[in-house]
Amino acid sequence: MKCTKSNIRERGLTLVEITITLAILAVLIGLAYPSYMQQVRKSHRMVALGDMLAIQHELERSYDSGYQFTILFHRATA
């Protein structure tokens, strides 16, 4: 049997289809990225706030025990 254009089944994607898919993906990433970065900044701020509250708590405890800052710095982790 001879292969002709009518009985050959083409498979795969054309360059135009791939380009359109990449363009749609780029638009979706462009829309989602600012929201993602806002959430990352918000989580970093919450971690920083938690760290500052822990430092405040330790400073208040050391103040109540007579300014023994060596206790504070030996247990601290950075």
Buried (B, 14 or more C-beta within 10 A) or exposed (E): EEEEEEEEEEEEEEEEEEEEEEEEEEEEEEEEEEEEEEEEEEEEEEEEEEEEEEEEEBEEEBEEEEEEEEEBEEEEEE
